[in-house]
């Protein structure tokens, strides 16, 4: 459901009540979506380190900065 900013400001308390009951509301400006009101969810629990172990590969040249990138940082034209 898309609601314009003015209507959202006018009826904010009502919108929060609807969101608290599970509804998602999109707020738009000039007919274009810009924000979403969604129900708050508590964190699932403590994070466990190493969950991505074995799923991510870092390339051997990860720490090497390519010359063209270094030149861009210096403002040099390639």
mmCIF file of the N, C-alpha and C atoms, coordinates in Angstrom:
data_MODEL
# 
_entry.id   MODEL 
# 
loop_
_atom_site.group_PDB 
_atom_site.id 
_atom_site.type_symbol 
_atom_site.label_atom_id 
_atom_site.label_alt_id 
_atom_site.label_comp_id 
_atom_site.label_asym_id 
_atom_site.label_entity_id 
_atom_site.label_seq_id 
_atom_site.pdbx_PDB_ins_code 
_atom_site.Cartn_x 
_atom_site.Cartn_y 
_atom_site.Cartn_z 
_atom_site.occupancy 
_atom_site.B_iso_or_equiv 
_atom_site.pdbx_formal_charge 
_atom_site.auth_seq_id 
_atom_site.auth_comp_id 
_atom_site.auth_asym_id 
_atom_site.auth_atom_id 
_atom_site.pdbx_PDB_model_num 
ATOM 1   N N  . UNK A 1 1  ? 0.842  -1.170  0.000   1.00 0.00 ? 1  UNK A N  1 
ATOM 2   C CA . UNK A 1 1  ? 0.000  0.000   0.000   1.00 0.00 ? 1  UNK A CA 1 
ATOM 3   C C  . UNK A 1 1  ? 0.887  1.232   0.000   1.00 0.00 ? 1  UNK A C  1 
ATOM 4   N N  . UNK A 1 2  ? 0.688  2.138   -0.951  1.00 0.00 ? 2  UNK A N  1 
ATOM 5   C CA . UNK A 1 2  ? 1.464  3.368   -1.073  1.00 0.00 ? 2  UNK A CA 1 
ATOM 6   C C  . UNK A 1 2  ? 0.676  4.528   -0.470  1.00 0.00 ? 2  UNK A C  1 
ATOM 7   N N  . UNK A 1 3  ? 1.303  5.221   0.469   1.00 0.00 ? 3  UNK A N  1 
ATOM 8   C CA . UNK A 1 3  ? 0.678  6.363   1.137   1.00 0.00 ? 3  UNK A CA 1 
ATOM 9   C C  . UNK A 1 3  ? 1.592  7.563   0.945   1.00 0.00 ? 3  UNK A C  1 
ATOM 10  N N  . UNK A 1 4  ? 1.010  8.728   0.607   1.00 0.00 ? 4  UNK A N  1 
ATOM 11  C CA . UNK A 1 4  ? 1.852  9.902   0.403   1.00 0.00 ? 4  UNK A CA 1 
ATOM 12  C C  . UNK A 1 4  ? 2.329  10.474  1.740   1.00 0.00 ? 4  UNK A C  1 
ATOM 13  N N  . UNK A 1 5  ? 3.363  11.292  1.696   1.00 0.00 ? 5  UNK A N  1 
ATOM 14  C CA . UNK A 1 5  ? 4.000  11.825  2.899   1.00 0.00 ? 5  UNK A CA 1 
ATOM 15  C C  . UNK A 1 5  ? 3.004  12.598  3.761   1.00 0.00 ? 5  UNK A C  1 
ATOM 16  N N  . UNK A 1 6  ? 2.193  13.434  3.151   1.00 0.00 ? 6  UNK A N  1 
ATOM 17  C CA . UNK A 1 6  ? 1.233  14.236  3.921   1.00 0.00 ? 6  UNK A CA 1 
ATOM 18  C C  . UNK A 1 6  ? 0.263  13.342  4.692   1.00 0.00 ? 6  UNK A C  1 
ATOM 19  N N  . UNK A 1 7  ? -0.258 12.329  4.017   1.00 0.00 ? 7  UNK A N  1 
ATOM 20  C CA . UNK A 1 7  ? -1.178 11.404  4.681   1.00 0.00 ? 7  UNK A CA 1 
ATOM 21  C C  . UNK A 1 7  ? -0.469 10.633  5.789   1.00 0.00 ? 7  UNK A C  1 
ATOM 22  N N  . UNK A 1 8  ? 0.788  10.257  5.558   1.00 0.00 ? 8  UNK A N  1 
ATOM 23  C CA . UNK A 1 8  ? 1.551  9.530   6.569   1.00 0.00 ? 8  UNK A CA 1 
ATOM 24  C C  . UNK A 1 8  ? 1.768  10.398  7.810   1.00 0.00 ? 8  UNK A C  1 
ATOM 25  N N  . UNK A 1 9  ? 2.068  11.685  7.605   1.00 0.00 ? 9  UNK A N  1 
ATOM 26  C CA . UNK A 1 9  ? 2.251  12.584  8.753   1.00 0.00 ? 9  UNK A CA 1 
ATOM 27  C C  . UNK A 1 9  ? 0.944  12.768  9.514   1.00 0.00 ? 9  UNK A C  1 
ATOM 28  N N  . UNK A 1 10 ? -0.133 12.888  8.791   1.00 0.00 ? 10 UNK A N  1 
ATOM 29  C CA . UNK A 1 10 ? -1.443 13.107  9.406   1.00 0.00 ? 10 UNK A CA 1 
ATOM 30  C C  . UNK A 1 10 ? -1.915 11.896  10.197  1.00 0.00 ? 10 UNK A C  1 
ATOM 31  N N  . UNK A 1 11 ? -1.657 10.696  9.692   1.00 0.00 ? 11 UNK A N  1 
ATOM 32  C CA . UNK A 1 11 ? -2.188 9.473   10.289  1.00 0.00 ? 11 UNK A CA 1 
ATOM 33  C C  . UNK A 1 11 ? -1.091 8.538   10.803  1.00 0.00 ? 11 UNK A C  1 
ATOM 34  N N  . UNK A 1 12 ? 0.030  9.107   11.252  1.00 0.00 ? 12 UNK A N  1 
ATOM 35  C CA . UNK A 1 12 ? 1.169  8.295   11.630  1.00 0.00 ? 12 UNK A CA 1 
ATOM 36  C C  . UNK A 1 12 ? 0.840  7.271   12.712  1.00 0.00 ? 12 UNK A C  1 
ATOM 37  N N  . UNK A 1 13 ? 0.113  7.669   13.734  1.00 0.00 ? 13 UNK A N  1 
ATOM 38  C CA . UNK A 1 13 ? -0.232 6.740   14.820  1.00 0.00 ? 13 UNK A CA 1 
ATOM 39  C C  . UNK A 1 13 ? -1.042 5.561   14.293  1.00 0.00 ? 13 UNK A C  1 
ATOM 40  N N  . UNK A 1 14 ? -1.994 5.834   13.416  1.00 0.00 ? 14 UNK A N  1 
ATOM 41  C CA . UNK A 1 14 ? -2.802 4.748   12.828  1.00 0.00 ? 14 UNK A CA 1 
ATOM 42  C C  . UNK A 1 14 ? -1.941 3.816   11.984  1.00 0.00 ? 14 UNK A C  1 
ATOM 43  N N  . UNK A 1 15 ? -1.023 4.415   11.231  1.00 0.00 ? 15 UNK A N  1 
ATOM 44  C CA . UNK A 1 15 ? -0.143 3.598   10.396  1.00 0.00 ? 15 UNK A CA 1 
ATOM 45  C C  . UNK A 1 15 ? 0.732  2.698   11.261  1.00 0.00 ? 15 UNK A C  1 
ATOM 46  N N  . UNK A 1 16 ? 1.247  3.237   12.365  1.00 0.00 ? 16 UNK A N  1 
ATOM 47  C CA . UNK A 1 16 ? 2.053  2.417   13.268  1.00 0.00 ? 16 UNK A CA 1 
ATOM 48  C C  . UNK A 1 16 ? 1.246  1.263   13.841  1.00 0.00 ? 16 UNK A C  1 
ATOM 49  N N  . UNK A 1 17 ? 0.002  1.510   14.135  1.00 0.00 ? 17 UNK A N  1 
ATOM 50  C CA . UNK A 1 17 ? -0.863 0.444   14.652  1.00 0.00 ? 17 UNK A CA 1 
ATOM 51  C C  . UNK A 1 17 ? -1.030 -0.660  13.612  1.00 0.00 ? 17 UNK A C  1 
ATOM 52  N N  . UNK A 1 18 ? -1.215 -0.281  12.356  1.00 0.00 ? 18 UNK A N  1 
ATOM 53  C CA . UNK A 1 18 ? -1.366 -1.271  11.292  1.00 0.00 ? 18 UNK A CA 1 
ATOM 54  C C  . UNK A 1 18 ? -0.073 -2.071  11.110  1.00 0.00 ? 18 UNK A C  1 
ATOM 55  N N  . UNK A 1 19 ? 1.060  -1.372  11.181  1.00 0.00 ? 19 UNK A N  1 
ATOM 56  C CA . UNK A 1 19 ? 2.348  -2.038  11.041  1.00 0.00 ? 19 UNK A CA 1 
ATOM 57  C C  . UNK A 1 19 ? 2.560  -3.003  12.209  1.00 0.00 ? 19 UNK A C  1 
ATOM 58  N N  . UNK A 1 20 ? 2.155  -2.600  13.405  1.00 0.00 ? 20 UNK A N  1 
ATOM 59  C CA . UNK A 1 20 ? 2.293  -3.461  14.576  1.00 0.00 ? 20 UNK A CA 1 
ATOM 60  C C  . UNK A 1 20 ? 1.510  -4.762  14.413  1.00 0.00 ? 20 UNK A C  1 
ATOM 61  N N  . UNK A 1 21 ? 0.498  -4.740  13.566  1.00 0.00 ? 21 UNK A N  1 
ATOM 62  C CA . UNK A 1 21 ? -0.298 -5.943  13.301  1.00 0.00 ? 21 UNK A CA 1 
ATOM 63  C C  . UNK A 1 21 ? 0.201  -6.707  12.066  1.00 0.00 ? 21 UNK A C  1 
ATOM 64  N N  . UNK A 1 22 ? 1.406  -6.356  11.580  1.00 0.00 ? 22 UNK A N  1 
ATOM 65  C CA . UNK A 1 22 ? 2.020  -7.129  10.514  1.00 0.00 ? 22 UNK A CA 1 
ATOM 66  C C  . UNK A 1 22 ? 1.968  -6.543  9.121   1.00 0.00 ? 22 UNK A C  1 
ATOM 67  N N  . UNK A 1 23 ? 1.291  -5.420  8.934   1.00 0.00 ? 23 UNK A N  1 
ATOM 68  C CA . UNK A 1 23 ? 1.182  -4.838  7.597   1.00 0.00 ? 23 UNK A CA 1 
ATOM 69  C C  . UNK A 1 23 ? 2.438  -4.046  7.246   1.00 0.00 ? 23 UNK A C  1 
ATOM 70  N N  . UNK A 1 24 ? 2.840  -4.080  6.000   1.00 0.00 ? 24 UNK A N  1 
ATOM 71  C CA . UNK A 1 24 ? 3.928  -3.238  5.507   1.00 0.00 ? 24 UNK A CA 1 
ATOM 72  C C  . UNK A 1 24 ? 3.318  -2.077  4.752   1.00 0.00 ? 24 UNK A C  1 
ATOM 73  N N  . UNK A 1 25 ? 3.818  -0.868  5.001   1.00 0.00 ? 25 UNK A N  1 
ATOM 74  C CA . UNK A 1 25 ? 3.284  0.327   4.365   1.00 0.00 ? 25 UNK A CA 1 
ATOM 75  C C  . UNK A 1 25 ? 4.417  1.068   3.680   1.00 0.00 ? 25 UNK A C  1 
ATOM 76  N N  . UNK A 1 26 ? 4.199  1.448   2.427   1.00 0.00 ? 26 UNK A N  1 
ATOM 77  C CA . UNK A 1 26 ? 5.189  2.184   1.656   1.00 0.00 ? 26 UNK A CA 1 
ATOM 78  C C  . UNK A 1 26 ? 4.773  3.647   1.643   1.00 0.00 ? 26 UNK A C  1 
ATOM 79  N N  . UNK A 1 27 ? 5.743  4.514   1.945   1.00 0.00 ? 27 UNK A N  1 
ATOM 80  C CA . UNK A 1 27 ? 5.484  5.951   1.927   1.00 0.00 ? 27 UNK A CA 1 
ATOM 81  C C  . UNK A 1 27 ? 6.125  6.510   0.670   1.00 0.00 ? 27 UNK A C  1 
ATOM 82  N N  . UNK A 1 28 ? 5.348  7.302   -0.057  1.00 0.00 ? 28 UNK A N  1 
ATOM 83  C CA . UNK A 1 28 ? 5.837  7.832   -1.316  1.00 0.00 ? 28 UNK A CA 1 
ATOM 84  C C  . UNK A 1 28 ? 5.805  9.339   -1.367  1.00 0.00 ? 28 UNK A C  1 
ATOM 85  N N  . UNK A 1 29 ? 6.599  9.868   -2.270  1.00 0.00 ? 29 UNK A N  1 
ATOM 86  C CA . UNK A 1 29 ? 6.640  11.312  -2.519  1.00 0.00 ? 29 UNK A CA 1 
ATOM 87  C C  . UNK A 1 29 ? 6.476  11.498  -4.016  1.00 0.00 ? 29 UNK A C  1 
ATOM 88  N N  . UNK A 1 30 ? 5.510  12.283  -4.392  1.00 0.00 ? 30 UNK A N  1 
ATOM 89  C CA . UNK A 1 30 ? 5.201  12.500  -5.807  1.00 0.00 ? 30 UNK A CA 1 
ATOM 90  C C  . UNK A 1 30 ? 4.895  11.180  -6.507  1.00 0.00 ? 30 UNK A C  1 
ATOM 91  N N  . UNK A 1 31 ? 4.250  10.267  -5.776  1.00 0.00 ? 31 UNK A N  1 
ATOM 92  C CA . UNK A 1 31 ? 3.839  8.991   -6.354  1.00 0.00 ? 31 UNK A CA 1 
ATOM 93  C C  . UNK A 1 31 ? 4.930  7.936   -6.456  1.00 0.00 ? 31 UNK A C  1 
ATOM 94  N N  . UNK A 1 32 ? 6.150  8.262   -5.973  1.00 0.00 ? 32 UNK A N  1 
ATOM 95  C CA . UNK A 1 32 ? 7.250  7.313   -6.055  1.00 0.00 ? 32 UNK A CA 1 
ATOM 96  C C  . UNK A 1 32 ? 7.617  6.834   -4.647  1.00 0.00 ? 32 UNK A C  1 
ATOM 97  N N  . UNK A 1 33 ? 7.774  5.531   -4.461  1.00 0.00 ? 33 UNK A N  1 
ATOM 98  C CA . UNK A 1 33 ? 8.124  5.002   -3.145  1.00 0.00 ? 33 UNK A CA 1 
ATOM 99  C C  . UNK A 1 33 ? 9.476  5.531   -2.672  1.00 0.00 ? 33 UNK A C  1 
ATOM 100 N N  . UNK A 1 34 ? 9.544  5.936   -1.396  1.00 0.00 ? 34 UNK A N  1 
ATOM 101 C CA . UNK A 1 34 ? 10.802 6.404   -0.831  1.00 0.00 ? 34 UNK A CA 1 
ATOM 102 C C  . UNK A 1 34 ? 11.146 5.724   0.494   1.00 0.00 ? 34 UNK A C  1 
ATOM 103 N N  . UNK A 1 35 ? 10.161 5.129   1.176   1.00 0.00 ? 35 UNK A N  1 
ATOM 104 C CA . UNK A 1 35 ? 10.421 4.482   2.461   1.00 0.00 ? 35 UNK A CA 1 
ATOM 105 C C  . UNK A 1 35 ? 9.397  3.391   2.701   1.00 0.00 ? 35 UNK A C  1 
ATOM 106 N N  . UNK A 1 36 ? 9.753  2.501   3.626   1.00 0.00 ? 36 UNK A N  1 
ATOM 107 C CA . UNK A 1 36 ? 8.860  1.402   3.959   1.00 0.00 ? 36 UNK A CA 1 
ATOM 108 C C  . UNK A 1 36 ? 8.751  1.293   5.471   1.00 0.00 ? 36 UNK A C  1 
ATOM 109 N N  . UNK A 1 37 ? 7.537  1.228   5.989   1.00 0.00 ? 37 UNK A N  1 
ATOM 110 C CA . UNK A 1 37 ? 7.304  0.947   7.402   1.00 0.00 ? 37 UNK A CA 1 
ATOM 111 C C  . UNK A 1 37 ? 7.040  -0.541  7.510   1.00 0.00 ? 37 UNK A C  1 
ATOM 112 N N  . UNK A 1 38 ? 7.844  -1.211  8.323   1.00 0.00 ? 38 UNK A N  1 
ATOM 113 C CA . UNK A 1 38 ? 7.704  -2.660  8.504   1.00 0.00 ? 38 UNK A CA 1 
ATOM 114 C C  . UNK A 1 38 ? 7.698  -2.975  9.985   1.00 0.00 ? 38 UNK A C  1 
ATOM 115 N N  . UNK A 1 39 ? 7.113  -4.098  10.373  1.00 0.00 ? 39 UNK A N  1 
ATOM 116 C CA . UNK A 1 39 ? 7.114  -4.468  11.785  1.00 0.00 ? 39 UNK A CA 1 
ATOM 117 C C  . UNK A 1 39 ? 8.544  -4.681  12.290  1.00 0.00 ? 39 UNK A C  1 
ATOM 118 N N  . UNK A 1 40 ? 8.792  -4.265  13.509  1.00 0.00 ? 40 UNK A N  1 
ATOM 119 C CA . UNK A 1 40 ? 10.090 -4.445  14.145  1.00 0.00 ? 40 UNK A CA 1 
ATOM 120 C C  . UNK A 1 40 ? 10.263 -5.904  14.549  1.00 0.00 ? 40 UNK A C  1 
ATOM 121 N N  . UNK A 1 41 ? 11.451 -6.432  14.341  1.00 0.00 ? 41 UNK A N  1 
ATOM 122 C CA . UNK A 1 41 ? 11.740 -7.808  14.744  1.00 0.00 ? 41 UNK A CA 1 
ATOM 123 C C  . UNK A 1 41 ? 12.975 -7.810  15.632  1.00 0.00 ? 41 UNK A C  1 
ATOM 124 N N  . UNK A 1 42 ? 12.874 -8.472  16.766  1.00 0.00 ? 42 UNK A N  1 
ATOM 125 C CA . UNK A 1 42 ? 14.021 -8.617  17.648  1.00 0.00 ? 42 UNK A CA 1 
ATOM 126 C C  . UNK A 1 42 ? 15.091 -9.436  16.942  1.00 0.00 ? 42 UNK A C  1 
ATOM 127 N N  . UNK A 1 43 ? 16.323 -9.230  17.341  1.00 0.00 ? 43 UNK A N  1 
ATOM 128 C CA . UNK A 1 43 ? 17.421 -10.013 16.788  1.00 0.00 ? 43 UNK A CA 1 
ATOM 129 C C  . UNK A 1 43 ? 17.165 -11.489 17.090  1.00 0.00 ? 43 UNK A C  1 
ATOM 130 N N  . UNK A 1 44 ? 17.573 -12.348 16.180  1.00 0.00 ? 44 UNK A N  1 
ATOM 131 C CA . UNK A 1 44 ? 17.322 -13.778 16.310  1.00 0.00 ? 44 UNK A CA 1 
ATOM 132 C C  . UNK A 1 44 ? 18.110 -14.408 17.450  1.00 0.00 ? 44 UNK A C  1 
ATOM 133 N N  . UNK A 1 45 ? 19.192 -13.831 17.836  1.00 0.00 ? 45 UNK A N  1 
ATOM 134 C CA . UNK A 1 45 ? 20.041 -14.395 18.883  1.00 0.00 ? 45 UNK A CA 1 
ATOM 135 C C  . UNK A 1 45 ? 21.473 -13.985 18.630  1.00 0.00 ? 45 UNK A C  1 
ATOM 136 N N  . UNK A 1 46 ? 22.365 -14.431 19.459  1.00 0.00 ? 46 UNK A N  1 
ATOM 137 C CA . UNK A 1 46 ? 23.766 -14.040 19.262  1.00 0.00 ? 46 UNK A CA 1 
ATOM 138 C C  . UNK A 1 46 ? 24.332 -14.626 17.975  1.00 0.00 ? 46 UNK A C  1 
ATOM 139 N N  . UNK A 1 47 ? 25.177 -13.846 17.348  1.00 0.00 ? 47 UNK A N  1 
ATOM 140 C CA . UNK A 1 47 ? 25.825 -14.315 16.126  1.00 0.00 ? 47 UNK A CA 1 
ATOM 141 C C  . UNK A 1 47 ? 26.919 -15.299 16.490  1.00 0.00 ? 47 UNK A C  1 
ATOM 142 N N  . UNK A 1 48 ? 27.119 -16.274 15.645  1.00 0.00 ? 48 UNK A N  1 
ATOM 143 C CA . UNK A 1 48 ? 28.183 -17.242 15.907  1.00 0.00 ? 48 UNK A CA 1 
ATOM 144 C C  . UNK A 1 48 ? 29.303 -17.032 14.894  1.00 0.00 ? 48 UNK A C  1 
ATOM 145 N N  . UNK A 1 49 ? 30.508 -16.774 15.384  1.00 0.00 ? 49 UNK A N  1 
ATOM 146 C CA . UNK A 1 49 ? 31.641 -16.560 14.482  1.00 0.00 ? 49 UNK A CA 1 
ATOM 147 C C  . UNK A 1 49 ? 31.896 -17.793 13.613  1.00 0.00 ? 49 UNK A C  1 
ATOM 148 N N  . UNK A 1 50 ? 32.314 -17.534 12.400  1.00 0.00 ? 50 UNK A N  1 
ATOM 149 C CA . UNK A 1 50 ? 32.690 -18.633 11.513  1.00 0.00 ? 50 UNK A CA 1 
ATOM 150 C C  . UNK A 1 50 ? 31.554 -19.179 10.680  1.00 0.00 ? 50 UNK A C  1 
ATOM 151 N N  . UNK A 1 51 ? 30.404 -18.532 10.698  1.00 0.00 ? 51 UNK A N  1 
ATOM 152 C CA . UNK A 1 51 ? 29.251 -19.046 9.958   1.00 0.00 ? 51 UNK A CA 1 
ATOM 153 C C  . UNK A 1 51 ? 29.517 -19.099 8.451   1.00 0.00 ? 51 UNK A C  1 
ATOM 154 N N  . UNK A 1 52 ? 30.396 -18.226 7.948   1.00 0.00 ? 52 UNK A N  1 
ATOM 155 C CA . UNK A 1 52 ? 30.698 -18.204 6.517   1.00 0.00 ? 52 UNK A CA 1 
ATOM 156 C C  . UNK A 1 52 ? 31.989 -18.953 6.175   1.00 0.00 ? 52 UNK A C  1 
ATOM 157 N N  . UNK A 1 53 ? 32.571 -19.642 7.140   1.00 0.00 ? 53 UNK A N  1 
ATOM 158 C CA . UNK A 1 53 ? 33.809 -20.366 6.904   1.00 0.00 ? 53 UNK A CA 1 
ATOM 159 C C  . UNK A 1 53 ? 33.614 -21.390 5.783   1.00 0.00 ? 53 UNK A C  1 
ATOM 160 N N  . UNK A 1 54 ? 34.523 -21.352 4.821   1.00 0.00 ? 54 UNK A N  1 
ATOM 161 C CA . UNK A 1 54 ? 34.459 -22.276 3.691   1.00 0.00 ? 54 UNK A CA 1 
ATOM 162 C C  . UNK A 1 54 ? 33.573 -21.788 2.557   1.00 0.00 ? 54 UNK A C  1 
ATOM 163 N N  . UNK A 1 55 ? 32.869 -20.679 2.746   1.00 0.00 ? 55 UNK A N  1 
ATOM 164 C CA . UNK A 1 55 ? 31.985 -20.160 1.690   1.00 0.00 ? 55 UNK A CA 1 
ATOM 165 C C  . UNK A 1 55 ? 32.570 -18.950 0.967   1.00 0.00 ? 55 UNK A C  1 
ATOM 166 N N  . UNK A 1 56 ? 33.582 -18.335 1.566   1.00 0.00 ? 56 UNK A N  1 
ATOM 167 C CA . UNK A 1 56 ? 34.163 -17.122 0.992   1.00 0.00 ? 56 UNK A CA 1 
ATOM 168 C C  . UNK A 1 56 ? 35.620 -17.403 0.635   1.00 0.00 ? 56 UNK A C  1 
ATOM 169 N N  . UNK A 1 57 ? 36.004 -16.950 -0.543  1.00 0.00 ? 57 UNK A N  1 
ATOM 170 C CA . UNK A 1 57 ? 37.389 -17.115 -0.978  1.00 0.00 ? 57 UNK A CA 1 
ATOM 171 C C  . UNK A 1 57 ? 37.967 -15.735 -1.237  1.00 0.00 ? 57 UNK A C  1 
ATOM 172 N N  . UNK A 1 58 ? 39.125 -15.467 -0.654  1.00 0.00 ? 58 UNK A N  1 
ATOM 173 C CA . UNK A 1 58 ? 39.806 -14.195 -0.883  1.00 0.00 ? 58 UNK A CA 1 
ATOM 174 C C  . UNK A 1 58 ? 40.933 -14.450 -1.867  1.00 0.00 ? 58 UNK A C  1 
ATOM 175 N N  . UNK A 1 59 ? 40.928 -13.697 -2.950  1.00 0.00 ? 59 UNK A N  1 
ATOM 176 C CA . UNK A 1 59 ? 41.928 -13.886 -4.004  1.00 0.00 ? 59 UNK A CA 1 
ATOM 177 C C  . UNK A 1 59 ? 43.329 -13.612 -3.461  1.00 0.00 ? 59 UNK A C  1 
ATOM 178 N N  . UNK A 1 60 ? 44.335 -14.312 -3.988  1.00 0.00 ? 60 UNK A N  1 
ATOM 179 C CA . UNK A 1 60 ? 45.715 -14.119 -3.514  1.00 0.00 ? 60 UNK A CA 1 
ATOM 180 C C  . UNK A 1 60 ? 46.203 -12.680 -3.689  1.00 0.00 ? 60 UNK A C  1 
ATOM 181 N N  . UNK A 1 61 ? 45.684 -11.975 -4.700  1.00 0.00 ? 61 UNK A N  1 
ATOM 182 C CA . UNK A 1 61 ? 46.132 -10.602 -4.953  1.00 0.00 ? 61 UNK A CA 1 
ATOM 183 C C  . UNK A 1 61 ? 45.226 -9.567  -4.298  1.00 0.00 ? 61 UNK A C  1 
ATOM 184 N N  . UNK A 1 62 ? 44.458 -9.967  -3.302  1.00 0.00 ? 62 UNK A N  1 
ATOM 185 C CA . UNK A 1 62 ? 43.482 -9.081  -2.666  1.00 0.00 ? 62 UNK A CA 1 
ATOM 186 C C  . UNK A 1 62 ? 44.122 -7.780  -2.169  1.00 0.00 ? 62 UNK A C  1 
ATOM 187 N N  . UNK A 1 63 ? 45.306 -7.852  -1.565  1.00 0.00 ? 63 UNK A N  1 
ATOM 188 C CA . UNK A 1 63 ? 45.940 -6.671  -0.982  1.00 0.00 ? 63 UNK A CA 1 
ATOM 189 C C  . UNK A 1 63 ? 46.720 -5.827  -1.990  1.00 0.00 ? 63 UNK A C  1 
ATOM 190 N N  . UNK A 1 64 ? 46.816 -6.281  -3.225  1.00 0.00 ? 64 UNK A N  1 
ATOM 191 C CA . UNK A 1 64 ? 47.548 -5.539  -4.252  1.00 0.00 ? 64 UNK A CA 1 
ATOM 192 C C  . UNK A 1 64 ? 46.607 -4.543  -4.930  1.00 0.00 ? 64 UNK A C  1 
ATOM 193 N N  . UNK A 1 65 ? 47.000 -3.276  -4.912  1.00 0.00 ? 65 UNK A N  1 
ATOM 194 C CA . UNK A 1 65 ? 46.184 -2.229  -5.524  1.00 0.00 ? 65 UNK A CA 1 
ATOM 195 C C  . UNK A 1 65 ? 46.588 -2.068  -6.985  1.00 0.00 ? 65 UNK A C  1 
ATOM 196 N N  . UNK A 1 66 ? 45.662 -2.301  -7.923  1.00 0.00 ? 66 UNK A N  1 
ATOM 197 C CA . UNK A 1 66 ? 45.987 -2.141  -9.340  1.00 0.00 ? 66 UNK A CA 1 
ATOM 198 C C  . UNK A 1 66 ? 46.439 -0.699  -9.620  1.00 0.00 ? 66 UNK A C  1 
ATOM 199 N N  . UNK A 1 67 ? 47.408 -0.514  -10.517 1.00 0.00 ? 67 UNK A N  1 
ATOM 200 C CA . UNK A 1 67 ? 47.941 0.822   -10.805 1.00 0.00 ? 67 UNK A CA 1 
ATOM 201 C C  . UNK A 1 67 ? 46.868 1.826   -11.224 1.00 0.00 ? 67 UNK A C  1 
ATOM 202 N N  . UNK A 1 68 ? 45.883 1.379   -12.004 1.00 0.00 ? 68 UNK A N  1 
ATOM 203 C CA . UNK A 1 68 ? 44.845 2.331   -12.455 1.00 0.00 ? 68 UNK A CA 1 
ATOM 204 C C  . UNK A 1 68 ? 43.969 2.801   -11.293 1.00 0.00 ? 68 UNK A C  1 
ATOM 205 N N  . UNK A 1 69 ? 43.785 1.962   -10.289 1.00 0.00 ? 69 UNK A N  1 
ATOM 206 C CA . UNK A 1 69 ? 43.007 2.363   -9.110  1.00 0.00 ? 69 UNK A CA 1 
ATOM 207 C C  . UNK A 1 69 ? 43.826 3.339   -8.277  1.00 0.00 ? 69 UNK A C  1 
ATOM 208 N N  . UNK A 1 70 ? 45.109 3.052   -8.099  1.00 0.00 ? 70 UNK A N  1 
ATOM 209 C CA . UNK A 1 70 ? 45.989 3.960   -7.363  1.00 0.00 ? 70 UNK A CA 1 
ATOM 210 C C  . UNK A 1 70 ? 46.031 5.321   -8.042  1.00 0.00 ? 70 UNK A C  1 
ATOM 211 N N  . UNK A 1 71 ? 46.109 5.340   -9.376  1.00 0.00 ? 71 UNK A N  1 
ATOM 212 C CA . UNK A 1 71 ? 46.126 6.597   -10.124 1.00 0.00 ? 71 UNK A CA 1 
ATOM 213 C C  . UNK A 1 71 ? 44.827 7.368   -9.918  1.00 0.00 ? 71 UNK A C  1 
ATOM 214 N N  . UNK A 1 72 ? 43.706 6.659   -9.867  1.00 0.00 ? 72 UNK A N  1 
ATOM 215 C CA . UNK A 1 72 ? 42.416 7.319   -9.650  1.00 0.00 ? 72 UNK A CA 1 
ATOM 216 C C  . UNK A 1 72 ? 42.377 7.978   -8.274  1.00 0.00 ? 72 UNK A C  1 
ATOM 217 N N  . UNK A 1 73 ? 42.956 7.349   -7.265  1.00 0.00 ? 73 UNK A N  1 
ATOM 218 C CA . UNK A 1 73 ? 42.998 7.941   -5.926  1.00 0.00 ? 73 UNK A CA 1 
ATOM 219 C C  . UNK A 1 73 ? 43.868 9.196   -5.905  1.00 0.00 ? 73 UNK A C  1 
ATOM 220 N N  . UNK A 1 74 ? 44.914 9.199   -6.714  1.00 0.00 ? 74 UNK A N  1 
ATOM 221 C CA . UNK A 1 74 ? 45.796 10.365  -6.788  1.00 0.00 ? 74 UNK A CA 1 
ATOM 222 C C  . UNK A 1 74 ? 45.186 11.469  -7.655  1.00 0.00 ? 74 UNK A C  1 
ATOM 223 N N  . UNK A 1 75 ? 44.111 11.159  -8.376  1.00 0.00 ? 75 UNK A N  1 
ATOM 224 C CA . UNK A 1 75 ? 43.489 12.141  -9.254  1.00 0.00 ? 75 UNK A CA 1 
ATOM 225 C C  . UNK A 1 75 ? 44.122 12.169  -10.624 1.00 0.00 ? 75 UNK A C  1 
ATOM 226 N N  . UNK A 1 76 ? 44.978 11.196  -10.906 1.00 0.00 ? 76 UNK A N  1 
ATOM 227 C CA . UNK A 1 76 ? 45.631 11.138  -12.220 1.00 0.00 ? 76 UNK A CA 1 
ATOM 228 C C  . UNK A 1 76 ? 44.646 10.580  -13.241 1.00 0.00 ? 76 UNK A C  1 
ATOM 229 N N  . UNK A 1 77 ? 44.692 11.119  -14.420 1.00 0.00 ? 77 UNK A N  1 
ATOM 230 C CA . UNK A 1 77 ? 43.845 10.596  -15.504 1.00 0.00 ? 77 UNK A CA 1 
ATOM 231 C C  . UNK A 1 77 ? 44.530 9.407   -16.134 1.00 0.00 ? 77 UNK A C  1 
ATOM 232 N N  . UNK A 1 78 ? 43.736 8.309   -16.289 1.00 0.00 ? 78 UNK A N  1 
ATOM 233 C CA . UNK A 1 78 ? 44.260 7.049   -16.804 1.00 0.00 ? 78 UNK A CA 1 
ATOM 234 C C  . UNK A 1 78 ? 44.791 7.126   -18.149 1.00 0.00 ? 78 UNK A C  1 
# 
